[in-house]
Amino acid sequence: MTEHLNMIDIKHFLDEDMGSGDITAAIIPEPTAAEAEVITREDMVLCGQAWFDAIFKHLDSGININWLVAEGETVDKNTLLCKLSGPARALLTGERTSLNLLQTLSATATVARQYAEAVSGTGCKVLDTRKTIPGLRNAQKYAVACGGCYNHRIGLYDGVLIKENHIIAAGSIANAIRSARELSSVPVEVEVESMQEFLEAVAAKPDRIMLDNFSLDDMAAAVKLNAGIALEASGNIGLDNIRAVAETGVDYISIGALTKNVRAVDLSMRIKLVN
């Protein structure tokens, strides 16, 4: 997890909220100690402990955090997730930022778990996309994996994905794939929108072919003709039909909704002073 956690981001998240300082928390006398509990108000997959912890440790290293639920664990609503203790000012200042991260990453992991379970046993892997919340890509990619799905390329630098406009600019699917091979050694994937384009792509031998908005019958036909090239399905796929797509025999299914359409989990932090 730590490779996904950037302390520069943690400072940025806090600066966004605190600005020149938390003038509301300043009404609390500085020596005041407090305890806090975080509870989920809905079923969820817990994700984001490292980000949550880092927020409070950045504010005050004396804050103690005791997690009662493991990272990646599915929990029921009204479950007590963790207990905190330490300076009241720091607990109050870090409350919103820490919960924002925890509820967003938990939401991402929760959705990913639903999709992973929907294709369980088929051998197909569900992938995320680059449709992430700006500034949270690495964190959301981690959450996707925490939920049981898999990461597609992280950005524009670690994989080639040739789409319609790239093909138009290059002149053909074959030209685009050939140019990509000459420029870089990273994996090359090409998106196709018809069986004719699919056959052209197969002949050009990319590492992976994305079947965009193919029918189930065409997906199954492509699986039989793929000549050992990995196949990825994409477009208009949700929990209601992903099982049927997986059962066509495609290797991967990419789902933008894993990171793009998440609704934050409802979490609550309650603080009490220590006498």
C-alpha positions in Angstrom: 0.0 0.0 0.0 2.7 2.5 0.9 3.9 2.8 -2.7 0.5 4.4 -3.5 0.6 6.8 -0.6 2.3 10.1 -1.4 3.0 12.3 1.6 3.1 15.3 -0.7 -0.5 14.6 -1.5 -1.4 14.3 2.2 0.0 17.8 2.8 -2.0 19.1 -0.2 -5.2 17.5 1.0 -4.7 19.2 4.4 -3.7 22.5 3.0 -6.8 22.6 0.8 -9.0 22.3 4.0 -6.9 24.2 6.6 -5.4 27.1 4.6 -3.8 29.4 7.1 -5.1 27.3 10.0 -8.2 25.8 11.6 -9.7 28.8 13.4 -12.7 26.7 14.7 -10.6 24.1 16.4 -8.6 26.9 18.1 -11.5 27.5 20.4 -10.6 24.3 22.2 -7.9 24.8 24.8 -4.6 23.4 23.4 -3.9 20.8 26.2 -7.4 19.2 25.8 -7.3 15.4 25.1 -10.1 13.5 23.3 -11.2 10.2 22.0 -13.1 9.4 18.8 -14.8 6.5 17.0 -15.5 6.1 13.3 -18.6 4.2 12.3 -20.0 3.2 9.0 -23.7 3.8 8.3 -23.9 1.4 5.4 -22.4 -1.9 4.2 -19.0 -1.5 2.7 -15.5 -2.8 2.0 -13.0 -0.9 4.1 -10.2 0.8 2.2 -7.9 3.7 2.8 -6.4 3.1 6.3 -3.0 4.3 5.3 -4.3 7.6 4.0 -6.6 8.0 7.1 -3.7 7.3 9.4 -1.3 9.6 7.5 -3.6 12.6 7.8 -3.7 12.4 11.6 0.0 11.5 12.0 0.9 14.5 9.9 -1.2 16.7 12.2 0.1 15.2 15.5 2.3 12.2 15.9 0.8 11.7 19.3 -2.5 10.5 17.9 -3.2 6.8 18.5 -5.4 4.9 16.0 -6.7 1.4 16.7 -8.3 -0.3 13.7 -11.0 -2.9 14.6 -11.6 -3.9 10.9 -9.0 -5.1 8.5 -8.2 -3.4 5.2 -10.2 -5.0 2.4 -12.7 -6.5 4.8 -16.4 -6.4 4.1 -18.4 -4.9 7.0 -22.0 -4.3 7.8 -23.6 -1.0 8.5 -23.2 0.4 12.0 -19.9 -1.3 12.4 -17.3 0.4 14.5 -14.2 0.8 12.3 -11.6 2.4 14.5 -10.9 4.3 17.7 -8.6 7.3 18.0 -7.2 9.2 20.9 -5.0 12.3 21.2 -5.1 16.1 21.2 -8.6 17.3 20.6 -7.6 20.0 18.2 -5.8 17.6 15.8 -8.6 15.2 15.9 -11.1 17.9 15.0 -8.9 19.4 12.3 -8.2 16.0 10.6 -11.8 14.7 10.8 -13.2 15.9 7.5 -10.1 15.3 5.3 -9.5 11.8 6.7 -13.1 10.8 6.3 -13.3 12.2 2.8 -10.4 9.9 1.8 -11.7 6.9 3.7 -15.2 7.1 2.4 -14.2 7.7 -1.2 -11.6 4.8 -1.3 -14.0 2.5 0.6 -16.7 3.3 -2.0 -14.3 2.5 -4.8 -13.3 -0.8 -3.2 -17.0 -1.6 -2.4 -18.0 -1.2 -6.1 -14.9 -3.2 -7.2 -15.9 -6.1 -4.9 -19.4 -6.2 -6.4 -17.9 -6.5 -9.9 -15.3 -9.0 -8.9 -18.0 -11.2 -7.3 -20.2 -10.9 -10.4 -17.6 -12.6 -12.6 -16.3 -15.0 -10.0 -15.4 -18.4 -11.4 -15.3 -17.3 -15.1 -11.6 -16.7 -15.3 -12.2 -13.2 -16.5 -10.6 -10.2 -14.8 -12.3 -6.9 -14.3 -10.2 -3.8 -15.0 -10.4 -0.2 -14.1 -9.7 2.7 -16.4 -8.2 6.2 -16.4 -11.6 7.7 -15.5 -10.5 8.5 -11.9 -11.1 11.5 -9.6 -8.3 14.0 -10.4 -5.6 13.8 -7.8 -6.7 10.4 -6.5 -5.6 8.1 -9.4 -3.1 6.0 -7.5 -5.3 5.9 -4.4 -8.3 4.8 -6.4 -6.2 2.2 -8.4 -5.2 0.8 -5.1 -8.8 0.7 -3.9 -9.8 -1.2 -7.1 -7.2 -3.9 -6.3 -8.3 -3.9 -2.6 -11.8 -4.7 -3.8 -10.7 -7.6 -5.9 -10.5 -6.1 -9.4 -7.4 -5.2 -11.5 -5.6 -2.2 -12.8 -5.4 -1.3 -16.4 -2.6 1.1 -17.3 -1.9 3.8 -14.7 -1.5 6.6 -17.2 -0.5 7.5 -20.7 3.1 6.5 -20.1 2.9 2.8 -19.2 0.9 1.3 -22.0 -0.3 2.1 -25.5 -4.0 2.1 -26.1 -4.8 2.9 -29.8 -8.3 4.2 -30.3 -10.4 5.5 -33.2 -8.7 8.9 -33.6 -5.2 7.3 -33.3 -6.1 4.9 -36.1 -7.4 7.7 -38.3 -4.3 9.8 -37.7 -2.0 6.8 -38.4 -3.8 5.8 -41.5 -4.7 2.2 -40.5 -4.7 -0.2 -37.5 -1.6 -1.9 -38.9 0.3 1.4 -39.2 -0.7 2.5 -35.7 0.5 -0.8 -34.1 3.7 -0.8 -36.1 4.5 2.7 -35.1 3.8 1.9 -31.4 6.1 -1.1 -31.5 8.9 1.1 -33.0 8.5 3.8 -30.3 8.3 1.8 -27.2 8.5 -1.6 -25.6 5.4 -1.2 -23.4 2.3 -3.4 -24.1 0.2 -2.3 -27.1 -3.5 -2.5 -27.2 -5.9 -1.5 -29.9 -9.6 -0.7 -29.7 -11.9 -2.0 -32.5 -15.5 -1.4 -33.2 -16.4 -4.0 -35.7 -15.5 -7.6 -36.7 -13.7 -6.2 -39.8 -11.5 -4.0 -37.6 -11.0 -7.0 -35.2 -9.6 -9.1 -38.0 -7.3 -6.3 -39.1 -6.1 -6.0 -35.6 -5.5 -9.8 -35.2 -3.3 -9.7 -38.4 -1.2 -6.8 -36.9 -0.7 -8.8 -33.7 -1.0 -6.3 -30.8 -0.7 -7.6 -27.2 -4.4 -7.0 -26.5 -7.5 -6.1 -28.5 -10.4 -4.1 -26.9 -13.8 -5.0 -28.2 -15.8 -1.8 -28.0 -19.6 -2.3 -27.7 -19.5 -5.7 -29.3 -22.6 -7.9 -29.1 -22.3 -11.1 -27.0 -22.4 -13.1 -30.2 -19.6 -11.1 -31.8 -17.5 -11.3 -28.6 -17.9 -15.1 -28.6 -16.9 -15.2 -32.3 -13.8 -13.0 -31.6 -12.8 -15.4 -28.8 -12.7 -18.2 -31.3 -10.7 -16.2 -33.8 -8.3 -14.3 -31.6 -5.1 -16.3 -32.4 -3.8 -16.1 -28.9 -4.2 -12.4 -28.4 -5.8 -11.3 -25.1 -9.3 -9.8 -25.5 -10.8 -7.1 -23.5 -14.5 -6.1 -23.6 -15.7 -2.6 -23.0 -18.7 -0.3 -23.4 -22.2 -0.5 -21.9 -21.3 -3.2 -19.4 -22.7 -3.1 -15.8 -23.5 -5.4 -13.0 -26.7 -6.5 -14.8 -24.9 -8.0 -17.8 -21.2 -8.4 -16.9 -21.6 -12.1 -16.1 -22.9 -12.8 -19.6 -20.0 -10.9 -21.1 -17.4 -12.8 -19.0 -19.0 -16.1 -20.1 -18.2 -15.3 -23.8 -14.6 -16.2 -22.9 -13.0 -12.7 -23.0 -10.0 -12.3 -20.8 -10.7 -8.8 -19.4 -13.6 -6.4 -19.0 -12.9 -2.8 -18.4 -15.4 -0.8 -16.3 -15.1 3.0 -15.9 -17.7 3.0 -13.2 -15.3 1.4 -10.7 -13.7 4.8 -10.2 -15.9 7.3 -12.1 -19.3 7.0 -10.6 -18.6 6.2 -7.0 -20.8 7.5 -4.3 -19.0 8.0 -1.0 -19.7 5.6 1.8 -21.6 7.2 4.7 -19.1 7.4 7.6 -19.4 9.2 11.0 -16.8 10.2 13.5 -17.9 11.0 17.1 -15.5 12.8 19.4 -15.6 13.0 23.2 -13.3 14.8 25.6 -11.2 12.9 28.1 -11.5 14.0 31.7 
